[in-house]
Amino acid sequence: MEEWLKDLDLASRTKGHLHNLMRVLWNCAMRWELIEIGENPMKLVRVRGTSKRRREPVVLDVSQFRLLLEELDDPFHTMVILDLATGLRCSELFALRWRDVFWDERMLLVRRAIVAGVPSDVKTKYSNAGMPLDPALAEVLRKWQRKTRFQNPEDWVFASPFRAGRTPWDPWSIERRHIIPAALRCGIGRIGWHSFRHTFRTLLDETGAPMKVQQELMRHADIRTTMNVYGKAMDASKREAHGKVVRMLLTPKVA
């Protein structure tokens, strides 16, 4: 099994996922009495480098972001703005419904994720958190709500018109057909949804936001993912850090 995994032309992290899947399947086979109950041999299999990335993620600067937006029409234009200005995982972005947007409280509630068209719980309990909604970003969402045919509270924010709004757009199809071609035309190179999350984290750093604030805006379960800082970020601090990122992205460049 180790030799088979080693020969696969896949990222080490993907090989680690396969290893975990095989371990679970072996346990199920014993549970269902398909094989004799004993020690799971997958415990002996080692997969090295599962935490290493094959490629470093692309991080956009503000000028590249603006070039990218010029190449995108709605709804893709609004999708990219919202994703980069909030750092949402694409599974969370496309699982947003209009009832998750609290206009008066200026808050975006992340309640669910959607993978392969199937809604489910978010990645961790820390992911299920409210995001501050800067007024400038709220106005972007308002304009999109006025434009889309699907405006009811239970409608998906990015409902697919090809499926009569029953499901949201497919993020990977959008990445392949719109985002990657637009980025290549701009000379940015190949980017994807996760590039926007990495960019959001970098922009937070540029604003000088405390690491605890960054952790809560990124909704990481473990602060070691950002840095080990104690104390709870106040709501005003999160709003200030988020507002700085939004202004960096949406304020027109002065000639």
Secondary structure, 3 states (H helix, E strand, C coil): CHHHHHHCCCCHHHHHHHHHHHHHHHHHHHHCCCCCCCCCHHHHCCCCCCCCCCCCCCCCCHHHHHHHHHCCCCCHHHHHHHHHHHCCCHHHHCCCEHHHEECCCCEEECCCEEECCEEECCCCCCCCCEEECCHHHHHHHHHHHHHCCCCCCCCECCECHHHCCCCECCHHHHHHHHHHHHHHHHCCCCCCHHHHHHHHHHHHHHHCCCHHHHHHHHCCCCHHHCCCCCCCCCHHHHHHHHHHHHHHHHCCCCC
